[in-house]
Amino acid sequence: MNEVQQPSISAGLYTPEERARRDATIWTPVQGFLAAFQFIVFAVSVCLIARFMVTGQGETAAIWSVVFKTLVLYTIMVTGSIWEKVVFDKWLFAHSFFWEDVFSFLVLGLHTAYIWSLYTGNMSTHQQLWLALAAYAAYAINAGQFLLKLRAARVQERATIAMHKELAV
């Protein structure tokens, strides 16, 4: 007997079960809030660092803005791990976000190196802030990775909805 085969729907970033867990967990809006908050902290910190580098004023504010940005980064990394565990049943390096997580460790390493240099005093303030700017450049690339994934997830969801509508006809 010939069976009519339904067109398959690619899993893409999320399987239907993962999407349901993503949509049901409180960690999804927490990540959204923290990502936006971290970007604001980043933008303010860049301004404070630039002010110090150009004018020599606001050294303390520039230094502590990087410390605060690093604490926000640690927070989003921990909550992001929890989110991945809930959605993908892996603490980190889930298939859909593997390379974003890998790059996140570079970002985390650079921010941590800044904190270490601050603690040890083995670099001048200018050197420390250049290190912070390198960490921020890596963060900007990593944020771009996540924004591309967010866009891909939305495109996938629209395609899935359109496929279901076609199948219903």
N, C-alpha and C positions, 0 to 999 in steps of 0.2 A: 504494500500500500504506500502511495506517495504522501508524505507529510509535507505540509506547508511550513517552511522554516521562517521563523521570525528573523528580521535583520538583528544582528547583535549590536549591542550598545557598548562601546568601549568604556572601560572603567575610568580611564583618564586619571585625574588626580585622586578622586575618591570613588570607592565602590558605593553602591547605594547604602550599604550598612554603615560605612564610614561617614558618609554625608549625613545620615540620620544622627549618628553619635555627635558629629561636629555641630549640627544644628541644635541638639538637645543639651549640650554641656554649657555650664556657666563660664567655662574657661575660654570659649570663643569670644564673647564680648569683652572678657577681661583682657585677652590678647589684643583685641582691637583698640581698647582704651589705652593700654600700655604702649602700644606701637605709636599711637598719635602723641601721647604724652612724651615718650622718649624723643620723638622728632622735635617737639617744641623745646625740650631741654637741650637737645643737640644744637638747634638754631640759636638759642640764647647763648649757649656756651661758645659757639663759633664767634659770635659778636664780641663777647667778653675777651676771648683770646686775641682776636684781631685788634681790639682796642688796646690791649696791653702791648702787643707786638709793635704797633704803630706809634703809640704815644708814651708807652712806659707806665701808664696809669692803670690801676685796677688789677694789680698782680694777684692779690688775695682772692678777689672775685673770680678771676680767670682760673686759678689753681683749683678752687673749691667747686667751680662749675664742672670741671672734668671729673672730680671725685663724685659729685652728685650724678652726673651722666653715667658713670661706671656703676654706681649702685642701682640705677634704673635698669641698666643693661643686665646686671646679674639677676634682678627681679624678673625681667622678661624672659631670660634664659630658663630660670627655674619654672616659672609658670608655663612657658612654652613646652618644656619637657613633660609637665603634667598634662597639658593639652594633647601632645602627641601620644602619650600613654592612653588617654581616654579614647581618642579618635582612632589611632592605628595600633594600639596595644604594644607600642615600643616607646621607651623613654626618650630616645633620640634616634636620628638617622632612619626614620620611616622612609619607605620607598619614594613617596611623593615629595619629600623635603630633604632628601639625603644631601645634595650639594649645598643647599642653603644652610643646613646644620654644619657641614664641614667648614664653610666659609665663616659661619658664626663663631667657630672656635678660633679662627685667626683674629677676628674682631675682639673676642674676649681676651685672647692672649696679648694683643696690643694694649688694650685698656688696663689689663693687669700689670703689664710692664710699666705703664705710667705710674700706677699706684706703688709699685715696687721702687721705682726711681724716686718717687716722692718720699717714701719711707726711708730709703737708704741715703738719700741726698747725693747720690753718685753722678748726678747730672745737674747742670745749671737750669734755672727756671726756663730760659729760652729753649734749651734742649728738651726739657720735659714737655713743653707746650708744642714743640715740633713733633714729638712722639705722639702727643694727644691728637694733633692734626692728622697724622698718619693713621691713627686708630679711627678717626672720624671719616677719613676717606674710605677706609675699609667698611665702616658702618654704612656709609652712603651706598656703596656697591651692594652690600648685603640687603639693605632695605629695598633697593631696586629689584633684587632677586625675588624677595617676598611679594612685592607689588606685582611683578610679572606673574607669579603663581596665583595671586588673588584674581587677577584679570583672567588667567587661563581657567580658573575654577568657575568664574561667572560665564565664560564662553561655553564651557562644558555643560553647565546647568541649562543654559538656553538651548543648546543643541539637544540635550536629553528631553527637555520639555517639547521641543518641536518634533522629535522622533516619536514621542508618545502620542502627540496629537495626530501625526500621520498614520500611526498604527491604529488609532481609534476610528479613523475614517473608513 
